[in-house]
Structure formats: structure tokens, C-alpha cells
Amino acid sequence: MENYHDQNRSEGTVQITNFITGPAELNEKGRLFAKIALNPGCSIGYHIHEKDAELFYIMKGTAEYNDNNVIRIVKAGDVTICPTGQGHGIANKTDEVVELVAVIVYA
């Protein structure tokens, strides 16, 4: 497991458990397949996917998802898709851990 923190975009420390060791395991078609844990108060700040796309599958909890600057609530069982050229972010504003699976594929 690794921790991710970007002071410019995120709050708190995001815990990432990678399911792959690198793009070769995705036939060079992507760069991330991982479980992400957002502790209470943690977030992945809004960012744009220039050359790839990202999908989230929410496994546990409830979070605020920023979909191109439109905020919506996501919960366990929901899927989000951020296509190439679009932006997104996610924030846990609850008292419980939010867990999700993230996949990033190249455009």
C-alpha cells in the first residue's frame, strides 16, 4: 500500500493499494488498477485527464464526486467515468472510510 498526497489538489492522505505493478500488466493500455481508501476529510482534488480516462467503482461509503464541476453524491455500488479531456475529483465529507476501485486507461 502506498500513500498519495498532493497539497495542490487533495486534502489528507489517500491510501492506494495497487493491484498491478505497472502498465505491462494492462498490456500497456492503462496505468492504474487499484483500491483507494479515503479517510474522513480526505479527497482527491479536481484534475483533468488529458491523455487517459478514469473509472471509479465505489465499494464502501458515501462521497461527493466532482464531475466537471458538477457535484453529485456517490455511494457503494455507483460507477463514475471521467473520459479523456474531462475533469473530476472526489471528497469524503463523512465520518466513515470511503473505499473505491480506480482504473486509468490510456486514450
C-alpha positions in Angstrom: 0.0 0.0 0.0 1.2 3.5 -0.8 0.1 6.9 0.4 -0.8 9.7 -2.0 -0.8 13.4 -1.0 -0.7 16.3 -3.4 -1.0 19.6 -1.5 -2.3 21.5 -4.5 -5.3 19.3 -5.1 -6.0 17.0 -2.2 -6.9 17.0 1.5 -5.4 14.4 3.9 -3.6 11.3 2.8 -5.1 8.9 0.3 -4.2 5.2 0.7 -3.7 3.3 -2.5 -3.4 -0.5 -2.8 -2.2 -1.3 -6.3 -3.5 -4.5 -7.9 -0.8 -4.3 -10.7 2.9 -3.4 -10.7 2.9 -1.4 -13.9 1.3 -0.8 -17.3 2.7 -4.0 -18.8 0.1 -6.0 -16.8 -2.6 -4.0 -18.6 -1.0 -4.7 -22.0 0.2 -1.0 -22.0 -3.4 0.1 -22.3 -3.5 1.7 -18.8 -1.5 2.8 -15.8 -3.7 2.2 -12.7 -5.9 -0.6 -11.3 -6.1 0.0 -7.5 -8.2 0.2 -4.4 -8.3 3.7 -2.9 -9.3 4.5 0.7 -10.4 8.0 1.5 -10.4 8.5 5.3 -12.8 11.1 6.7 -11.9 14.5 5.5 -9.7 13.2 2.7 -10.1 14.0 -1.0 -8.5 13.7 -4.4 -8.8 17.2 -5.8 -10.3 18.2 -9.1 -8.0 17.3 -12.1 -8.3 16.8 -15.8 -7.4 13.6 -17.7 -5.5 14.8 -20.7 -4.4 11.5 -22.3 -6.3 8.9 -20.3 -9.7 8.2 -18.7 -10.5 7.1 -15.2 -13.3 4.9 -13.8 -14.3 4.6 -10.1 -16.3 1.8 -8.6 -17.5 2.9 -5.1 -17.2 -0.2 -2.8 -18.0 1.4 0.5 -19.3 4.7 1.9 -20.6 7.9 0.5 -18.6 10.7 -1.1 -19.0 14.0 -3.0 -18.0 13.4 -6.7 -17.0 16.5 -8.7 -17.9 15.7 -12.3 -16.7 18.6 -14.4 -17.5 21.0 -11.6 -21.0 19.5 -11.0 -21.1 17.9 -7.5 -23.1 14.8 -7.0 -23.3 12.2 -4.2 -21.9 8.7 -4.9 -22.3 5.7 -2.8 -21.5 2.0 -2.7 -22.4 0.3 -6.0 -22.0 3.5 -8.1 -19.7 3.8 -11.0 -18.2 7.1 -12.3 -16.5 7.6 -15.6 -14.2 10.5 -16.4 -13.5 10.5 -20.2 -10.3 11.9 -21.8 -10.3 15.7 -21.7 -12.7 15.9 -18.8 -12.1 16.6 -15.1 -13.1 15.1 -11.8 -12.4 14.8 -8.1 -13.8 13.1 -5.1 -14.1 14.0 -1.4 -15.1 12.1 1.7 -17.0 14.5 3.9 -18.4 11.8 6.2 -17.2 10.1 9.4 -16.6 6.8 7.7 -14.0 5.5 5.3 -14.8 5.5 1.6 -13.3 2.7 -0.5 -13.3 2.6 -4.3 -11.6 0.8 -7.1 -9.9 3.0 -9.7 -8.9 2.1 -13.2 -7.0 4.5 -15.5 -6.8 3.5 -19.2 -4.9 5.3 -22.0 -6.9 7.2 -24.7 
